[in-house]
């Protein structure tokens, strides 16, 4: 995967926390720590978006659709 170099501004307290993680060998560098933090945040935002979309579904309607589809396919399934 290609990478891009960027410049960011952070509160000094956050930089200190990142530096502690690096000096504790939890992360090899500031860049890696920040990259993983951003990736984690983006992943959590995607999961929340998925949860919001799933919350819009009507469970009874989805169950009925599932059962209707299963009823049509069951006869075509091979016997085991």
Protein Blocks (a to p, Z undefined) as FASTA:
>chain_A
ZZddddddddfklmmmmmmmmmnomafbfklmmmmmmmmmmmmmmmmmmmmmmmmpcfkl
mmmmmmmmmmmmmmmpccZZ
